[in-house]
């Protein structure tokens, strides 16, 4: 059965005798997000259905289910306005369905695609909100591993929300799962993760730097024709200088440092983002100053002094005054 046929057959389904599925809001590598109606409380919610690629064996399915449930419980502990609230976890069809707060709005990727790149100040506001969520998550021992514009929602009321914590990702050994799949968008994967090293909070901060770059430039950093070429660029090539970053340039370069030990930490990134937000309008997006062409008078050559009179020569009397 095709995915479209499966979706059509699932529409209208009642989960746990309570959540009525409506239309599909989005699909990811291992999940489908539905708009649903909580018929007990009379509110609209989002329900994420965990789906497995056909290549995943039964042992891997069990690991994904176990880790998804564990991460969903951890996410529920995050107390931050920029994190989606998890309401419930439903076990049906031998897999978890995550019931979450529904955010009405667009992803940052959609905003940049439809409306154009953000101003440096607005990008700094979005970046600071994402940084707040990451700090709260890191304190709980949770790594996002997939910070990118499509996982940041801009709600209709302006609220910035980071989504997709731990649903399509795997805890454990490096960032490569047991199926050999590198989780995350190549342009936003930190160099240490691309090399197969164990990720940590600095890896999420690299991804934040990539998100800020994309927000002001309209394209992701290190964006090449293929995933392999992009990952190679992430590990080996210098960053194409941003043209529209303004006061965000320092924080972008600091977060995109290839050496994780020299990368900006939470405190450093927070300080620079706050400075960008609070900067005067004529500073945050000030264009390069080009000196205008100026004309300057050339200095005149001083007149040579008169020669001294010859010995015995009679001085020439001055001319008589006019009558």
C-alpha positions in Angstrom: 0.0 0.0 0.0 1.3 3.4 -0.9 1.9 6.2 1.7 -1.0 8.2 0.1 -3.3 5.2 0.5 -2.2 4.7 4.1 -2.7 8.3 4.9 -6.2 8.3 3.3 -7.1 5.2 5.3 -5.9 6.8 8.5 -7.7 10.1 8.2 -10.6 10.2 10.6 -9.2 7.5 12.8 -9.8 7.8 16.6 -6.7 7.2 18.6 -7.1 5.9 22.2 -10.8 6.7 22.0 -9.9 10.3 22.2 -7.8 11.9 19.4 -9.5 12.2 16.0 -7.0 12.5 13.1 -7.7 15.1 10.4 -5.3 16.2 7.7 -1.5 15.7 7.5 0.5 18.7 8.5 3.9 17.4 7.5 6.1 14.4 7.0 9.7 13.7 8.1 12.1 10.9 7.8 10.4 8.7 10.4 7.2 10.5 11.2 4.0 12.0 10.0 2.4 15.0 11.9 -1.4 15.1 11.9 -3.8 17.8 12.9 -6.2 16.2 15.4 -9.1 16.9 17.7 -8.9 16.0 21.3 -12.6 15.0 21.8 -12.2 14.8 25.5 -11.0 18.3 26.1 -12.4 19.8 22.9 -9.1 21.3 21.6 -7.0 20.9 18.5 -3.7 19.2 18.9 -0.8 17.8 16.8 -0.2 14.1 16.7 3.1 12.7 15.5 3.0 9.2 14.2 6.2 7.2 14.2 6.8 5.5 10.9 9.7 3.2 10.0 11.5 3.0 6.7 11.1 -0.4 5.0 14.8 -1.1 5.4 14.6 -1.0 9.3 14.7 -4.5 10.9 12.7 -5.5 14.0 15.5 -4.9 16.4 16.0 -1.4 15.1 12.3 -0.7 15.4 12.3 -1.7 19.0 15.3 0.5 19.7 13.6 3.5 17.9 10.4 3.0 19.9 12.2 2.7 23.2 14.3 5.8 22.6 11.4 7.8 21.2 9.4 7.1 24.4 12.4 8.0 26.6 13.0 11.2 24.7 9.3 12.2 24.7 9.3 11.9 28.5 12.5 14.0 28.7 11.1 16.7 26.4 8.0 16.9 28.6 10.4 18.2 31.4 11.6 21.1 29.3 10.1 24.3 30.7 10.5 26.8 28.0 8.1 28.8 26.0 10.0 28.0 22.8 9.5 24.2 23.2 6.5 22.3 22.0 4.5 21.0 24.9 4.0 17.2 24.9 0.5 16.3 26.2 0.3 12.5 25.8 1.9 9.4 24.3 -0.5 6.9 22.8 0.6 3.3 22.1 -1.2 1.9 19.0 -0.2 -0.4 16.2 2.8 -1.4 18.4 4.3 2.1 18.0 4.1 5.4 19.8 2.0 8.3 18.7 3.1 11.6 20.3 0.3 14.1 21.1 1.6 17.7 21.2 0.6 21.3 21.3 -0.4 22.5 17.9 1.5 25.6 16.7 -0.4 27.6 14.1 2.2 29.3 11.9 4.9 28.7 9.4 8.4 27.3 9.6 11.4 29.6 9.3 12.3 27.8 6.1 8.8 28.8 4.6 9.1 32.3 5.9 12.5 32.8 4.2 11.4 31.1 1.0 8.1 33.1 0.7 9.0 36.5 2.3 12.8 36.7 1.8 15.7 36.7 4.2 15.2 38.1 7.7 16.7 41.4 8.9 19.7 40.9 11.2 17.7 42.0 14.2 14.8 39.6 13.6 17.3 36.8 12.9 18.9 37.6 16.2 15.6 37.4 18.0 14.8 34.0 16.4 18.3 32.8 17.2 18.1 33.8 20.9 14.7 32.0 21.2 16.2 28.9 19.8 19.3 29.2 22.0 17.0 29.5 25.1 15.4 26.1 24.2 18.7 24.5 23.5 20.0 25.6 26.9 17.0 24.2 28.7 17.3 20.9 26.7 21.0 20.6 27.3 20.4 21.0 31.0 18.2 18.0 30.8 20.8 16.0 28.9 18.9 16.3 25.6 20.6 17.0 22.3 18.4 18.2 19.4 20.8 17.1 16.6 18.6 18.5 13.8 18.4 22.3 14.4 17.5 23.8 11.0 15.0 26.3 9.6 12.3 23.7 8.8 12.3 22.7 12.5 11.7 26.2 13.8 8.1 27.4 13.7 7.2 31.1 13.7 3.7 31.2 15.2 1.1 33.6 14.0 1.6 35.6 17.3 5.3 35.8 16.7 6.3 33.1 19.1 9.4 31.1 18.0 9.2 27.3 18.7 11.9 24.6 18.1 10.3 21.3 17.1 11.3 17.7 16.5 13.2 16.9 19.6 14.2 13.3 19.6 11.4 11.9 17.5 13.3 11.1 14.3 16.7 10.8 16.1 18.5 8.1 17.9 20.3 8.3 21.3 23.6 6.5 21.7 26.8 6.1 19.8 27.9 8.8 17.5 25.4 10.5 15.3 25.2 7.6 12.9 22.4 5.1 13.8 22.8 1.4 13.6 21.3 1.5 10.1 24.2 3.6 9.0 22.1 6.7 8.5 23.5 10.1 9.5 20.6 12.0 11.1 20.2 15.7 10.1 20.4 18.0 7.2 24.0 18.0 5.8 24.3 21.8 5.7 23.6 22.0 9.5 25.6 19.0 10.7 28.7 20.0 12.7 32.1 18.8 11.5 32.6 16.5 14.4 29.3 14.8 13.7 30.2 14.5 10.0 33.4 12.7 11.1 31.3 10.2 13.2 32.4 11.6 16.6 30.1 11.7 19.6 28.0 14.9 19.5 27.5 17.3 22.4 26.0 20.7 23.0 28.6 22.4 20.7 27.1 20.4 17.8 23.7 21.9 18.4 25.3 25.4 18.5 27.0 24.8 15.2 23.6 24.1 13.7 22.3 27.3 15.3 25.1 29.2 13.5 24.0 27.6 10.2 20.4 28.5 10.9 21.4 32.2 11.5 23.4 32.2 8.3 20.4 30.8 6.3 18.0 33.3 8.0 19.9 36.4 6.7 21.4 35.0 3.5 18.5 33.0 2.3 20.6 29.9 1.6 22.2 27.5 4.0 26.0 27.5 4.6 28.1 24.9 2.7 25.2 24.2 0.3 26.6 21.9 -2.4 25.0 19.8 -5.1 25.0 16.5 -3.1 25.0 15.5 0.6 28.5 14.0 0.3 29.8 17.2 -1.2 28.1 19.3 1.4 29.5 17.2 4.3 33.0 17.4 2.7 32.7 21.2 2.6 31.5 21.3 6.2 34.6 19.5 7.3 37.2 21.1 5.0 36.2 24.3 3.3 36.0 27.9 4.6 32.7 29.5 5.0 31.5 31.7 2.2 31.4 35.2 3.8 27.9 36.3 4.6 26.8 39.5 2.8 23.8 40.5 4.9 24.7 39.6 8.4 25.5 43.0 9.8 26.2 42.7 13.5 25.5 38.9 13.3 28.7 38.3 11.4 30.7 37.7 14.6 28.3 35.3 16.2 27.9 33.4 12.9 31.6 32.9 12.5 31.9 32.0 16.2 29.2 29.3 16.1 30.5 27.9 12.8 34.0 27.3 14.0 35.1 23.9 12.8 37.0 23.2 16.1 34.3 22.5 18.7 36.7 23.5 21.5 37.0 27.0 19.9 33.3 27.4 19.1 31.2 30.0 20.8 29.4 28.6 23.9 25.9 29.5 25.1 27.1 32.6 27.1 29.2 34.0 24.2 26.4 33.5 21.7 23.8 35.0 24.0 25.9 38.1 24.6 26.4 38.7 20.8 22.8 38.0 20.0 21.6 40.4 22.7 24.0 43.1 21.4 22.5 42.7 17.9 19.0 42.9 19.2 19.7 46.1 21.2 21.9 47.8 18.6 20.5 51.1 17.1 19.0 50.6 13.7 21.8 52.5 11.9 24.3 50.1 13.4 22.8 46.6 13.1 22.3 46.8 9.3 24.7 49.6 8.4 26.0 49.2 4.9 29.7 49.4 4.2 30.9 52.9 4.3 32.3 54.0 1.0 34.4 57.2 1.1 33.0 59.7 -1.5 35.3 61.2 -4.0 36.5 64.5 -2.8 38.3 67.4 -4.5 41.1 69.2 -2.7 43.0 72.3 -3.9 46.6 71.6 -4.7 49.0 73.6 -2.7 50.4 76.6 -4.5 54.2 77.1 -4.9 55.4 80.0 -2.8 56.9 83.0 -4.7 60.6 83.1 -4.7 62.1 85.9 -2.4 63.3 88.9 -4.2 67.2 89.0 -4.7 69.1 91.3 -2.4 70.2 94.6 -3.9 73.6 94.8 -5.5 76.2 96.8 -3.7 76.2 100.5 -4.7 72.8 100.1 -6.5 70.2 102.7 -5.9 67.0 101.5 -4.5 64.1 102.0 -6.8 61.6 104.4 -5.1 58.1 103.2 -4.8 55.6 104.5 -7.3 53.7 107.8 -6.3 50.2 107.3 -4.9 47.4 107.9 -7.3 45.9 111.4 -7.4 
